[in-house]
Amino acid sequence: MGVGPSSGYGPPSSPEELGYILAERFATKCFTPLELTHFKDNFFTRAADQAGMKYWNEKILSDFLGIPDTSDADCPLDAGPVIFRMVSYLGAFPFQNTLAPSVLTFEAMVKVAVLLTERYGKALRRARKDRARLLFGSLADVGRKDADLPAVEDSTNTAEDHNDSSSIAHSHAPGFSIDEPANDAYGDEEDDDDLALAALEALDAIEVFRHDSRIDRAVYEARISVATFRRLLMLLLVISPLGPLESVKIYTSDLNESRMEAVRKEADNILAAFAQEKSGGISYKSFATTIASSLPYLFDPLTPLFEHLLFSKNLDLSQKRERTDSTATASIEDTADDPIPGPKSIVLPGGFEPTILSPTVVSHLSFFLPSTNTNLNLLRGNLRLHPVFSTSTHGSSLTSFSHNVITWKAGTLLLLEGAIQDDSSEKEEMVTLGAYLPHPWKSNSSSSNASSDQSALPYLFQLSPKHVVLQGNPSSSVHGDNTPVAYFSNSTGISIGCQLPPSSRTQKRHPTPLGAGSLTIDTSLETAVLYVSPIGQNGVFLPPVTAAPGTDIKTNIDIYNLEIWGLVPDPAVASSEWPSAIELQQAKWEFEARDAERRRNLNIKAGAGDSAMESARWLLETAGIIGDGPGRVGG
């Protein structure tokens, strides 16, 4: 495979030699023979050659993956240098402190593919599925603790292009340190280094790793440049729907000015969730905490992107033929002229066109929302969204809301867009928020929405101007008849994460906020109130991990648009109940139409006396046809 020779006098001891052996282990354990054949074809048919060393430079990597870079004048994205920087760091695994940035040889690219497609579990027994520390190091700048640190500029300007001899010769120079500052506690160091330790345990080389991890520990601190991270976020927002073996150009070929502006704004909303140091940049603690708590699927698009390495368009296994390097190159060039299909949409047709749910918002949602009953995000889990209700189409009527939403017998996604009510501010500030409700709205509040299943937990979130996520409380003790996840009433409006008041015949009582977060919407669907608290474990939602301590936030909002989307799982894995949600709603509407016709024909004579009138009214209220008693239409 190109592994360097061993000394023959005992186990390998140098980081370089151990890196070769680890790459060989990864190649044989983590790839099938067919995948490895495709990988070799992709690498060697494109590799540059210098003094017999085959390697990839930044241009080769960007061209192969379809990632726009500074040379691509047609695309405003400029993420090629960022991806190259990450790959050059990961190629030195598990000796990033002494060997990064690495030359992208075949062995280095094998490790990159394994790490970014999360296949290392097949080769490392102790491997964790947490890549936050590794990815942080691949993006981080290095600054001296004892120096005055200026605001971090765009760090991708320092990315090396290994296309010249000097870069080859110095490829093992000290690079990006991910060691924590001495005055910052990052938690259990052994857990942080678990992936690297597993790799070295497999090679009986723990002592070598410990030496590597001690280098410059007391001198350097690392942080991610905001400009660098923004460029990566913009790329992830654009390619988040990328499927296996799909061309990246499907999502980057039509980035007009308005789409790019939306992508930039969404990236800044996400960046606002990361605490930034005074001198500039994002620390490891802020990075790891925010990713784990509110953006668990942020780096998912990297998996299908780097799986392209495992499939070569040059290998046509349906025909046995001999091909030269020239015909291989021609094959590569031919595919460049193939027509580019349009991106697929997560939105099912019918009902109304989305006002809030743009492709950029869908990408943002995919960074933290799961698909129904799976551990995949809503895009990788092939979730579909069915239009259920929109104020721009159905108007601001609770009757229309009930007709469309209560009859939808599956989970829903609520999205709200409006302006923050702030008399002290001259400029109107827009806010976008929502709720992920994996259970159907109920017609009886005694039916609890509680579930201990992690994939069935609700979410309350804010997308702009700052990304904030409140995950549902898995404790079943917080759910009950008086604390439903979502509640609807003609007299009090819509409430999510609130406590219902006791029944009263003499006064109208509104649901009250409970715990760490709640959302209430008035009966006219014109105003909403969002409550977020950094404390409170007794409610439907848990506090956001990134919230500032001691600050309760109450946001009053003038609603501009409100949308409800029905969750439709992938038909390939859905149960027999889920695909029929649309049919069930249609059947319910037909029943309501027939029932309304019967009620129109019901004739209660005025001369029959008050007792007859009261009896008839009681009968209709008991049947749930009229009235709005407590608990009549909750969820």
C-alpha positions in Angstrom: 0.0 0.0 0.0 3.0 2.2 0.1 3.7 1.7 3.8 7.2 2.7 4.8 9.7 0.0 5.7 10.2 -1.2 9.3 13.5 -1.4 10.9 13.1 -5.1 11.5 14.6 -4.8 15.0 11.4 -4.5 17.0 8.2 -2.6 17.0 8.0 0.7 15.1 8.8 3.7 17.3 8.7 6.8 15.2 5.4 8.8 14.6 6.0 8.6 10.8 6.3 4.8 10.8 3.4 4.4 13.1 1.2 6.7 10.9 2.0 4.4 7.9 1.0 1.3 9.8 -2.2 2.9 11.2 -3.2 3.9 7.6 -2.7 0.3 6.5 -4.8 -1.0 9.3 -7.6 1.6 8.5 -7.5 0.6 4.8 -7.9 -3.1 5.4 -10.3 -2.9 8.3 -12.5 0.0 7.3 -12.9 -0.4 3.5 -14.2 -3.2 1.5 -11.8 -4.5 -1.2 -14.0 -2.9 -3.9 -14.0 0.5 -2.0 -10.2 0.3 -1.7 -9.8 -0.3 -5.4 -12.0 2.7 -6.2 -10.0 4.8 -3.6 -6.7 3.9 -5.2 -8.0 4.7 -8.7 -9.3 8.1 -7.5 -6.1 9.0 -5.8 -3.4 7.8 -8.2 -5.1 9.0 -11.4 -5.1 12.5 -10.1 -2.0 12.6 -7.8 0.9 15.0 -8.5 4.3 13.5 -8.5 7.5 14.9 -7.0 10.6 12.8 -6.8 8.5 9.6 -6.8 6.1 10.8 -4.1 2.5 10.8 -5.1 0.4 13.4 -3.3 -2.7 15.7 -3.6 -2.5 19.5 -3.4 -5.3 21.9 -2.6 -6.4 22.3 -6.2 -6.6 18.5 -6.8 -8.6 18.0 -3.6 -11.0 20.9 -4.3 -11.6 19.8 -7.9 -12.3 16.2 -7.0 -14.7 17.1 -4.2 -16.3 19.9 -6.2 -15.5 22.4 -3.4 -15.3 26.0 -4.6 -12.1 27.8 -3.9 -10.4 31.1 -4.8 -9.9 30.0 -8.4 -13.6 29.4 -8.9 -14.9 32.8 -10.1 -18.4 31.5 -10.8 -19.1 30.5 -7.2 -19.1 33.0 -4.3 -18.2 30.3 -1.8 -14.5 30.1 -1.0 -14.3 27.0 1.2 -11.6 25.1 -0.6 -8.7 26.4 1.5 -10.6 25.6 4.7 -11.3 22.0 3.7 -7.7 21.6 2.6 -6.5 22.9 5.9 -8.7 20.4 7.8 -7.6 17.5 5.6 -3.9 18.4 6.0 -4.3 18.3 9.8 -6.3 15.1 9.9 -3.9 13.3 7.6 -1.3 13.4 10.4 -3.6 11.5 12.8 -2.8 10.5 15.6 0.3 12.7 15.7 -1.2 16.1 14.8 0.9 18.0 17.2 4.2 17.0 15.6 3.4 16.0 12.1 0.6 18.4 11.0 0.1 19.8 8.5 0.8 16.6 6.6 1.5 16.0 2.9 -1.6 14.4 1.4 -0.1 11.1 0.4 -2.2 8.0 -0.1 -1.7 6.9 3.5 -2.7 10.4 4.8 -5.9 10.4 2.6 -6.8 7.0 3.8 -6.9 8.3 7.4 -8.8 11.4 6.3 -11.5 9.3 4.6 -11.8 7.0 7.6 -12.1 9.8 10.1 -14.5 12.0 8.2 -16.8 9.2 7.3 -16.8 7.8 10.8 -15.6 4.4 9.9 -12.9 4.1 12.4 -15.1 2.0 14.8 -14.3 -1.0 12.7 -10.6 -0.8 13.5 -10.5 0.8 17.0 -12.3 -0.9 19.8 -12.3 2.2 22.1 -13.2 4.7 19.4 -15.9 7.2 20.2 -18.2 8.9 17.8 -17.2 12.3 19.1 -14.9 14.1 16.7 -15.3 17.5 18.2 -11.7 17.7 19.5 -10.2 16.4 16.3 -12.3 18.8 14.1 -11.5 21.7 16.4 -7.8 21.1 16.0 -8.2 21.0 12.2 -9.7 24.5 12.2 -7.8 26.1 15.0 -5.2 28.8 14.9 -2.3 28.9 17.3 -1.5 31.9 19.5 1.1 32.5 22.2 -0.2 32.9 25.7 2.4 35.4 26.7 1.8 37.6 23.7 -0.9 40.2 23.1 -3.2 38.4 20.7 -4.9 40.5 18.1 -8.3 39.7 16.6 -7.9 36.6 14.5 -7.8 37.2 10.8 -8.9 34.7 8.2 -6.7 31.8 9.0 -7.1 30.0 5.8 -4.6 32.4 4.2 -1.9 30.4 6.0 -2.9 27.1 4.5 0.0 25.5 2.7 -0.2 24.3 -0.9 2.0 21.3 -0.9 2.7 21.5 -4.6 6.3 22.7 -4.2 9.4 21.1 -2.9 9.8 23.2 0.2 6.3 22.2 1.4 7.2 18.6 0.9 10.4 18.9 2.8 8.8 20.6 5.8 5.6 18.7 5.9 6.3 17.4 9.3 6.9 20.8 11.0 4.9 21.6 14.1 1.4 22.7 13.1 -1.9 23.4 14.8 -2.0 22.7 18.5 -5.2 21.7 20.1 -3.9 21.6 23.7 -6.1 23.5 26.1 -4.9 26.7 27.9 -3.5 26.1 31.4 -6.3 28.2 33.0 -9.2 26.5 31.2 -10.7 23.3 32.4 -11.8 21.1 29.5 -12.9 18.1 31.5 -11.5 14.6 31.4 -8.4 14.7 29.2 -8.5 11.0 28.7 -12.0 11.2 27.2 -10.9 14.0 24.9 -8.0 11.9 23.6 -10.0 8.7 23.4 -9.9 8.4 19.7 -6.1 8.9 19.4 -5.4 6.7 22.4 -7.5 3.9 20.8 -5.4 4.2 17.6 -2.1 4.0 19.5 -3.3 1.2 21.8 -3.9 -0.8 18.6 -0.3 -0.2 17.6 1.2 -0.6 21.1 2.6 2.9 20.9 1.0 4.8 23.8 4.4 6.2 25.0 5.0 7.8 21.6 1.6 9.5 21.7 2.1 10.8 25.2 5.4 12.4 24.1 3.6 14.0 21.2 0.7 15.3 23.3 3.1 17.0 25.8 4.8 19.1 23.1 4.1 22.9 23.6 1.3 22.2 26.1 2.4 25.1 28.3 3.1 27.5 25.5 0.3 27.4 23.0 -3.4 27.9 23.1 -5.7 27.3 20.2 -8.9 29.0 18.9 -10.8 29.0 15.7 -10.9 32.1 13.6 -14.5 33.4 13.2 -13.8 34.1 9.5 -12.5 30.6 9.0 -15.5 29.0 10.8 -18.0 31.2 8.9 -16.6 30.0 5.5 -17.0 26.3 6.7 -20.5 27.0 8.0 -21.6 28.5 4.7 -20.3 25.4 2.9 -22.1 23.1 5.3 -25.4 25.1 4.9 -25.2 24.8 1.1 -24.3 21.1 0.9 -26.3 19.7 3.9 -28.8 17.9 1.6 -25.9 16.1 -0.2 -26.7 12.4 -0.6 -24.4 9.5 -1.2 -22.5 9.9 -4.4 -24.4 13.1 -5.3 -22.4 15.8 -7.1 -21.7 18.8 -5.0 -22.3 21.0 -8.0 -26.0 20.2 -7.7 -26.0 22.5 -4.7 -23.3 25.0 -5.6 -24.0 25.7 -9.3 -26.9 28.1 -8.7 -25.9 30.3 -5.8 -27.3 33.7 -6.8 -26.9 36.8 -4.7 -30.1 36.5 -2.7 -29.3 32.8 -1.8 -25.8 33.7 -0.7 -27.1 36.5 1.4 -29.5 34.1 3.1 -26.6 31.6 3.7 -24.4 34.4 5.2 -27.1 35.5 7.6 -27.8 31.9 8.6 -24.1 31.2 9.2 -23.9 34.3 11.4 -27.0 33.2 13.4 -25.2 29.9 14.1 -21.9 31.7 14.9 -23.7 33.8 17.5 -24.3 30.6 19.6 -20.5 30.2 20.1 -19.0 32.3 22.9 -16.0 34.2 21.5 -13.0 35.4 23.4 -12.2 39.0 23.8 -9.1 38.7 21.6 -11.1 37.0 18.9 -11.8 33.4 18.0 -13.7 30.4 19.5 -12.2 28.3 22.2 -12.3 24.6 22.4 -14.6 24.7 25.4 -17.1 26.8 23.6 -16.8 24.8 20.4 -17.2 21.4 22.1 -20.0 22.4 24.4 -22.1 24.1 21.7 -21.7 21.3 19.2 -22.6 18.7 21.7 -25.6 20.5 23.2 -27.3 22.3 20.2 -25.6 21.3 16.9 -25.0 17.5 17.1 -25.4 17.0 13.3 -23.4 20.1 12.2 -20.6 18.1 10.5 -22.8 15.4 9.0 -22.5 16.8 5.4 -18.8 15.9 5.5 -19.6 12.1 5.5 -21.2 11.9 2.0 -18.7 14.5 0.7 -15.7 12.3 1.5 -17.4 9.1 0.6 -16.8 10.3 -3.0 -13.3 9.0 -2.5 -14.7 5.5 -2.4 -16.3 5.5 -5.8 -14.5 6.1 -9.0 -16.3 7.0 -12.2 -13.4 5.5 -14.2 -14.1 2.0 -13.1 -16.9 0.6 -15.2 -17.4 -2.9 -13.7 -20.1 -3.7 -16.2 -17.6 -3.9 -19.0 -14.2 -5.7 -19.1 -11.8 -3.4 -20.9 -8.3 -2.1 -20.7 -7.9 1.6 -20.3 -4.8 3.8 -20.3 -4.2 6.9 -18.2 -5.2 9.0 -21.1 -8.6 7.3 -21.4 -9.1 7.7 -17.7 -8.5 11.4 -18.0 -10.9 11.6 -20.9 -13.5 9.8 -18.8 -13.1 12.4 -16.0 -13.4 15.3 -18.4 -16.5 13.8 -20.1 -18.4 13.7 -16.8 -17.8 17.4 -16.3 -20.1 18.2 -19.2 -23.0 16.1 -17.9 -26.2 18.1 -17.2 -26.6 19.0 -13.5 -29.9 18.0 -12.0 -31.8 20.3 -9.7 -31.6 19.8 -5.9 -34.3 17.7 -4.4 -36.7 19.2 -1.9 -37.8 18.0 1.5 -41.2 19.7 1.0 -44.0 17.6 -0.4 -46.3 19.3 -2.9 -49.7 20.5 -2.1 -51.4 23.0 0.2 -49.2 26.1 0.1 -45.7 27.3 -0.8 -43.3 27.8 2.1 -42.7 31.3 3.3 -40.4 30.6 6.2 -39.1 27.2 5.3 -36.4 28.1 2.7 -33.6 25.6 1.7 -31.2 27.5 4.0 -33.6 27.2 7.0 -34.0 23.4 6.2 -30.2 23.1 6.3 -30.0 24.9 9.6 -32.7 22.6 11.0 -30.8 19.5 9.9 -27.9 20.5 12.1 -29.8 19.7 15.3 -33.2 18.1 14.5 -33.5 14.3 14.2 -35.6 12.4 11.8 -38.6 10.6 13.3 -37.7 7.4 15.2 -34.0 7.4 14.0 -30.7 8.7 15.2 -30.1 10.5 11.8 -30.8 14.1 11.1 -33.9 15.0 9.3 -32.2 15.1 5.9 -30.1 11.9 6.2 -33.2 10.2 7.6 -35.2 11.1 4.4 -37.9 12.9 6.4 -40.5 14.8 4.3 -42.6 17.8 5.3 -46.2 18.0 4.3 -47.9 21.5 4.3 -50.5 21.6 7.1 -51.2 25.2 8.0 -50.0 28.7 7.0 -51.3 32.1 8.1 -50.3 33.4 4.7 -52.7 30.9 3.0 -55.3 30.0 5.7 -55.4 33.3 7.5 -55.1 34.0 11.3 -58.1 32.0 12.4 -58.0 29.4 15.2 -60.9 27.7 13.6 -58.8 27.2 10.5 -55.8 26.2 12.7 -57.9 23.5 14.4 -59.3 22.3 11.1 -55.9 21.7 9.6 -53.6 20.9 12.6 -55.7 18.9 15.0 -56.8 16.6 12.2 -53.1 15.8 11.3 -52.4 12.5 13.1 -48.6 12.7 13.1 -45.8 14.8 14.3 -45.5 18.5 13.3 -42.9 21.2 12.9 -44.0 24.7 13.9 -42.2 27.7 12.5 -42.8 31.3 13.4 -41.4 34.5 11.9 -42.0 38.0 13.3 -40.6 41.2 14.8 -39.4 41.6 18.3 -41.5 44.2 20.2 -38.9 46.7 21.5 -39.8 50.4 22.0 -36.3 51.3 22.8 -34.9 50.2 19.5 -35.3 52.3 16.3 -34.6 49.4 14.0 -37.0 46.4 13.7 -35.3 43.2 14.7 -36.6 40.0 13.1 -36.8 36.7 14.9 -37.4 33.1 13.6 -38.2 30.4 16.1 -40.1 27.1 16.2 -41.0 23.8 17.8 -40.4 20.3 16.8 -43.3 18.2 18.0 -42.8 14.5 17.2 -46.3 13.5 18.5 -49.7 14.4 17.0 -51.8 17.2 18.4 -54.4 15.6 20.6 -58.1 16.4 20.9 -58.0 15.5 24.6 -55.4 17.0 27.0 -55.5 14.0 29.3 -53.4 12.2 26.6 -49.8 12.9 27.5 -47.2 13.6 24.9 -44.5 12.2 27.1 -42.0 9.7 25.8 -38.7 8.3 27.1 -37.5 7.6 23.6 -34.7 10.1 22.8 -35.7 10.3 19.1 -39.2 11.2 20.2 -38.3 14.2 22.4 -39.7 17.6 21.4 -37.5 20.7 20.8 -38.1 24.4 21.3 -35.7 26.5 19.3 -34.7 29.9 18.0 -33.0 30.2 14.6 -32.4 33.9 14.4 -30.9 36.3 15.4 -29.1 33.7 17.5 -29.2 29.9 17.4 -30.7 28.5 20.7 -32.0 25.0 21.3 -34.0 23.7 24.2 -34.3 19.9 24.1 -37.3 18.1 25.5 -37.0 16.8 29.1 -36.7 13.0 29.0 -38.0 12.7 32.6 -41.5 11.3 32.5 -42.3 12.9 35.8 -42.6 16.4 34.2 -45.3 15.3 31.8 -48.9 14.9 33.0 -52.4 15.9 32.2 -51.7 19.6 33.2 -48.3 19.8 31.4 -48.8 18.8 27.8 -46.1 19.5 25.3 -48.5 21.4 23.1 -52.0 22.7 23.8 -54.7 24.4 21.8 -57.8 26.2 22.9 -60.2 28.5 21.2 -60.4 30.8 24.3 -56.6 31.0 25.2 -54.8 30.2 22.0 -51.7 28.0 21.5 -49.2 27.2 24.1 -46.1 25.0 24.0 -44.3 23.9 27.2 -46.8 25.5 29.5 -48.8 24.4 32.6 -52.5 24.3 32.3 -54.6 26.0 35.0 -57.3 24.2 37.0 -60.8 24.2 35.4 -63.0 27.1 36.2 -66.5 28.0 35.2 -66.3 31.6 36.4 -63.1 32.9 34.8 -60.9 32.3 31.9 -57.4 31.2 32.9 -54.4 31.0 30.6 -51.6 28.4 30.5 -48.5 29.6 32.3 -44.8 29.1 31.4 -43.1 26.3 33.3 -39.5 25.3 33.5 -36.8 26.4 31.1 -38.8 27.4 28.1 -42.2 27.9 26.6 -44.0 29.6 23.7 -47.5 31.1 23.8 -49.5 32.5 20.9 -52.7 34.5 21.3 -56.1 33.6 19.9 -55.7 36.1 17.0 -52.4 34.5 15.9 -50.9 38.0 15.9 -48.6 38.0 18.9 -46.4 35.5 20.6 -44.3 35.3 23.8 -41.1 33.2 24.0 -39.8 32.4 27.5 -36.2 31.1 27.9 -34.6 30.5 31.3 -31.1 29.1 32.1 -32.6 27.1 35.0 -35.6 24.9 35.5 -35.7 21.1 35.3 -39.4 20.7 36.1 -40.8 21.7 32.7 -41.3 20.1 29.3 -37.9 21.6 28.0 -34.5 21.6 29.5 -32.4 24.8 29.8 -30.1 25.7 26.9 -26.6 24.8 27.8 -25.2 28.0 26.1 -27.5 30.4 28.0 -25.9 33.0 30.1 -26.3 32.2 33.9 -29.0 34.1 35.8 -30.8 35.7 32.8 -34.5 35.0 32.1 -35.5 36.2 28.7 -39.0 37.1 27.7 -39.4 38.0 24.1 -42.6 39.6 22.8 -43.1 39.1 19.1 -45.5 40.5 16.4 -46.2 37.5 14.2 -45.7 38.0 10.5 -45.9 34.3 9.4 -46.8 31.1 11.1 -46.4 27.7 9.4 -47.1 24.1 10.5 -45.5 21.2 8.6 -46.4 17.6 9.0 -43.6 15.1 9.6 -43.7 12.3 7.1 -40.9 9.7 7.6 -39.1 7.8 4.9 -41.7 5.4 3.4 -39.0 2.7 3.2 -38.7 2.6 7.0 -42.0 4.0 8.2 -44.6 1.9 9.9 -47.9 1.3 8.3 -49.5 4.1 10.3 -47.3 7.0 9.1 -47.8 6.9 5.4 -51.6 7.2 5.9 -51.4 10.5 7.8 -52.5 12.5 4.7 -55.3 10.0 4.0 -56.4 10.1 7.6 -56.6 13.9 7.6 -58.6 13.9 4.4 -61.0 11.3 5.9 -61.4 13.4 9.0 -62.2 16.5 6.8 -64.8 14.5 4.9 -66.4 13.4 8.2 -66.4 17.0 9.5 -68.1 18.2 6.3 -70.9 15.5 6.7 -71.2 16.3 10.4 -71.5 20.0 9.7 -74.3 19.3 7.2 -76.1 17.3 9.9 -75.8 20.1 12.4 -77.2 22.6 9.9 -80.3 20.4 9.7 -80.7 20.2 13.5 -83.7 22.3 14.4 -84.1 23.3 18.0 -87.4 25.1 18.3 -87.4 28.3 20.4 -90.8 27.5 21.8 -89.7 24.2 23.3 -88.7 26.0 26.5 -85.4 26.8 28.2 -85.0 23.3 29.6 -85.0 21.8 26.1 -82.5 24.4 24.8 -80.2 23.7 27.7 -80.5 19.9 27.2 -79.7 20.2 23.5 -76.7 22.5 24.2 -75.4 20.1 26.9 -75.7 17.3 24.4 -73.7 19.2 21.8 -71.0 20.2 24.3 -70.6 16.7 25.6 -70.1 15.5 22.0 -67.4 18.1 21.5 -69.3 19.7 18.7 -69.6 23.2 20.3 -68.1 25.0 23.3 -64.6 25.4 24.6 -64.5 23.9 28.0 -61.2 23.2 29.8 -59.3 20.3 28.3 -61.6 20.1 25.3 -58.9 20.5 22.6 -55.5 20.1 24.1 -52.5 18.2 22.9 
